[in-house]
């Protein structure tokens, strides 16, 4: 079964920044992987890595209610992505969108806590590395 890692937390706790760090770390670690940037906004991205250790990996950094997460998750499933990373809130519609993929993906909710402003950069990078390790990448 494929895996979906949902970085879960309240608003403004660093979920999107952490996932952008995941994108950058994977880009650096696997320079031969094909990176398809589907959305490259000022604050959020939607990216698919092909041939990353023989896998297809989808990453959606936007995980707010009424965001494109609702469309991105089925898109990743259709590709089909072996691993999905996304952001979601602690409850509500974003969590439900993630759960809709439970028939095809093993869902892993990974908590993301808010830290003080002066610790955010280090905490987000540490969380990004932890996600990559958790996924075996």
C-alpha positions, 0 to 999 in steps of 0.5 A: 500500500502507498503512504500519505503523510499529512502534516497536521497542525493549527493555522500558522504553525509552519506546515507549508514552510516545512513541506517547502523544505521537504521539496528543497531537501528532496531536490538536493538529495535526488538531483536525477529525479524529475521535478514537475512543478504543477503550482509555484505560488508565492506561499504554496506549491504543488510538486510531483517528483518522478523517478525518486528512488523509483517512486512517484512522490506528490507534495501539496503545501496548501492545506487550509480549508477551501484550498486546492488540497481537495483537488490535489489529493485525487490528482496525486492518486490518479498519477499514481503517486507512491508517496504523498506529503500534504498539510492539513488542519487538526480537524474539519474538512482538510482531515476528511479530504485526507481520509478519503484516500484511506482505501488506497493509502496508508494514512500517517497524521504527523503533528506539527506544533507551533514554536516561538518565532526565533525557533521556527526556522530550525523546527521546520527544517528538523520536521522536514528531515523527519518526514523524509526519514519517516517515508524512507527517502 
